[in-house]
Amino acid sequence: MQYNCDSTGQDSMIILIFFVFGLIVGSFLNVVVYRLNVAESFVTGRSHCTHCKTNIAWYDNIPVISFILLKFRCRNCKEKISWQYPLVEIFTGLLFALIGYKFFDATVVATWVSAIYYLGIVSFLLVIFVYDFLYMEIPGLALWPAMGYVIVFNLFFDWVGLKGGIGGQGGVGILDGLVYAGTLGAVVAFAFFFAMVAISKEKWMGMGDAYLVILLGLILGWPNILLALMLAFSLGAIFGVVLILAKQKKMSSQIPFAPFLVLGTLITMLWYDQIVDWYMRLFV
């Protein structure tokens, strides 16, 4: 018996598929972050407990569900499993679902390509986010391949004439091409951060952050990168004040800034037009 689903039902199913796929990718990203830190290959080798090194069975490796069923502990050694794992999986799932909702239409071939592009960007940025949050360092093995990934896609989109927001959904450069806009955004962002690094002798900002904003400029283009940087500094300042008030940090303490740059970029990538429209209405 055949049923005809309405568009709402189809959209819900697509979002669910993207969310589940995001959970799976999030599980893999956790592996990438861990193995980059310990210099292990994340391409080969089974997942194992970071404490007792026992290989993890497939039924203990189901995103989020296994974490709950195991009561947050390794089945073999009973060591606690970090909350990082389910949180990264859920956050990745939510971001993938948003990508599916905003940039994907199963009936439009171009949006398949744009969705792949955005899913790749989200994956690279999440690795950088988590790694810098945990280890106060931006992994070059994620940063430089991400730059190559964005450049190749921007060249392709310019070649086929998709610009001004891939798939027509906004936010990836508004000038005469994604490569031009991305290059301008990257140069301006890098110049600003390099100046802060040079003046402060890396006390205000690390050189890794300056390299990171090159990637973010390539992703967002000009002038969208400005909103991302504004959001990053605002979120970083709020977070720092909260930590100081909670007596978790001092004024002289350092906190990783890449997570805020990534958050600012993701917010800008997903809601640039809405934020700008809201801001402009304040003056009307």
N, C-alpha and C positions, 0 to 999 in steps of 0.2 A: 504494500500500500504506500503511495507517494504523498508526501505532505509538502505544501508550498510555504516556506518560511517568509515572514515579512522582513523588511530591511532592519528593523530593530533587533530581531532575533539573530539575523546574520551578523550584525555589528557586535552583538554581545558574544557570539561564538568566536569571532575574530579576536576580540579583546582577550577572551579566555585562553585562546591558543597562544597568543603572544605572551600572556602572563606565565603560562606553564613553561613555555620555551625559555622565558627569562629566568625562571627558577632553576632550570637545568644549567643554563649558561652561568648564572650566579654561582652555582656549585663549582663549576670549572674555574671561574675567576678566583675563587678562594684558593684553589690549588695553585693557580698561577702566582698569586701574591706570596704564598708560603714558599714555593719552590724557587722563585726569583731571589728570595732572601737567603735561602740555604744553598743556592747555586746548584739546584737539581733540575733536570729536564722536566718540563711540564707536558711534553708531547708523549713520552713513553713512561711506563711504570704505573702500577696500580696505586690508587689512593690508599694511604695508610695513616694510622694514628700517629700524631706528631710526638707523642710521649713514649709509647711502647713499640712503635714501628710495625705493629701487626697490620697486615693487609685488611682493608675494610670490605666486607661482603656487600654484594649489590643491594641486598635488602636493608642494610644499615647505611646506605648511601643515597637514599631517596631525599631530595631537598625538603627541608623543614619537617616533614613527617617523621623521618628517622630520628631527628634530633629530639622530638617530643617523645616518641616511643621508647627511646633509650634513656629517657629521663636525664638528658643533658650529660651523659657519661659514656665513655668508651665501653663497649661490651666486654672487652678483654681485660683491661687494666683498671677500669672504673675511674679513670682520670676524668675530670670535668672537661666538657667540650666548650670551647669559647662561644659566646653569643655572637661573635663576629660572623660565624658561618650562616646561621639562619637569617640574620639581619641583612647581610649582603645578598643572599638569595631572594629575600622578599623585596628588597629595594630594587634589585635588578628586574624582578618580575613586574613590579609596578611601572618602572621606566619603560620596559618593553611594551607593556600594555598601553601606555600613553603614546608610544611611537606608533603602534598599530592603530590606535584611535585617530591620531592626528594626521598621519602621513600615508596610510595604506588604504587602498581601495582595490579589492580583488578583481574588479572589472577593468581597471586601468593599469596597463602593463608598466607605464613609467613609474607608478608608485611602488611597484615591487622593487625596483632598483633603488629608489629613494629610501625605502624602508630598510633595505640591507645596509645602505650607507649609514643611516642614523643608528641602527643597531650596533654596527661596528664602532662608531664613535662612542656610544654609551659604554660599550665593553672596555675600550681603551681607557676612557676617563675614570671608570670605576676602579680599575686596577691602580691607576695613579692615585686616586683618592684614598683608597684603603692603605696602599703601601706607604704613602707619605704620612698618613695619620698614625700608622703603627711604628714606622721606623725613621721618621723625619728626613726622608730622602725620596727624591723623584727618580724612579727606575728608568734608566736610559733604554733598557730593552723593551719598554712599553712606549716611551715617548717618541723615539726616532722612527720605529715602524708606524706609529700612529700618524706622524707627519707625512710619511710616504703614502700612506693609505688615503689621507685627505687630499693630497696634491693630485694623485692619480684620479680620484673621483671628480675633483673639481675640473680637471682638464677634460674628462669625459663629459661632464654635464655641460660645460661650455661648448664642446664640440657638437653635441646633439641639440644644443639650444635650450637646455633647461636651466634657467637662472631665476633670480629674484625670489628664491625660496623653492627648493626642490619639490616637485609635485604640486606647486602652487600653494603651499601651506606656510610660507613666510620664513624669514629669519636667517638666510645664509648669504648675505651680501646683496646690495641694491644698485650697484654701479654697472659698468659695462661688461660684467662677467665675473664669475665666482673667483677665478684665478686672480684677476686684478684687485677685486675687493678684498679677497683673503690676504694677498700680499701686502696691501696697504694696511689692513688691520693688524697683521703680524708685525710689520715694521714699526708702526706707532706704539703698539703695546710693548714690544721688546725695547725700544728706545727709552720709554718711560721707566721700565723696570731696571734696565741696565744703568740708568742714571741713579736710581735709588741704591742699587748694589754698589756702584762706584763711590758715591758720596758717603754712604754709611760703612763702607768696607765690609759689606755683607752682614751688618748688625740688624738692619731693618728687613732685609730681604736676601735670600740666597740666590746664587746664579742659576740654580735649578729652576727656580720660579720664573726667571727671565726667559729661560729656554721653553718653559711650559707655555708662557703666553704667546710664543710664536705659533704653537699648535692651536691655541684657542683663537688667535686672530685668523688663522687659516680656515678654521671651522666657521666662525661667525661672520667674518668680513667686516668691512667698514660701512656704517658707524656702529653696528651692533655690538662690537667688542667693548665699546665705551660703557654700555649698560651692564655688561657682564662684570667689568672691572669695578664699577660703582657698587654693584650688588655684593661682590666678593669682599671689598673693603668694609661695607656696612655690616655684613654678616660676621666677618672676622672681629670687628670692633665690639659688636653685641656679645659674641661668644666670649671674648676676652674679658669684658666687664663682668659678665656673669661668673666666670671662673675666679676673678679677683674678689668679687663680693662673697663668693662661697669659700674663699680662702684656699682655693685649690692652686692658684697661681699668684705670682707677684708681678708688679709692674715690669720688672726686668726679665721675667720669664719669657721663653720663646715658645710659640705654638706653631704647628705646621700650617702653612698658608695655602698649600695646593688644594686641600679639600674645599676651601671657600671659593677658590678660583673655579674649581670644577662645578660646584653648586651654582655659582653665578652663571657659568656657561650653560648648564643644563636648563636653568630657568629661562635664560634669554633664548635659547634654541627652541624651547617649547612654547613660550608665551611672550615673545618680543612685541608683536603687534598689539596684544591686549594691554601690556604694561604701558607702552607708549601712548596708546589711545586714552587710557585712564589718566596718565600724567597730563596730557594735553587738555583734557576736560576740566582739570583743576583750574585752568586759566581762562575758561570760557564763561 
